[in-house]
């Protein structure tokens, strides 16, 4: 990804993926948490500006 916030998106993914791999949460929960966090990041950075850059 080459949009603002890329490191933040990947950090969230890494955290929740690790939680799923270690059995702390289910894979579905990892995906749900990641999606929720990514939505918040996108909203904070500006969805329209992210789309234009993408």
VENTA-V29209 format. One record per pair of residues at least 4 apart in sequence whose C-alpha atoms are under 7 Angstrom apart, sorted by the first residue. I is the first residue (numbers start at 1). J is the second residue. Records with the same first field share a line. If there is no record, write none. Layout:
# VENTA-V29209
I: J + J
This chain:
# VENTA-V29209
1: 6
2: 6
3: 50 + 53 + 54
5: 9
6: 10
7: 11
8: 12
9: 13 + 38
10: 14
11: 15
12: 16 + 34
13: 17 + 34
14: 18
15: 19
16: 20 + 30 + 34
17: 21 + 30
18: 22
19: 23 + 24 + 25
20: 24 + 25 + 26 + 27 + 30
25: 29 + 30
26: 30
27: 31
28: 32
29: 33
30: 34
31: 35
32: 36
33: 37
34: 38
35: 39
36: 40
37: 41
38: 42
39: 43
40: 44
41: 45
42: 46 + 47
43: 47
46: 50
47: 51
48: 52
49: 53
50: 54
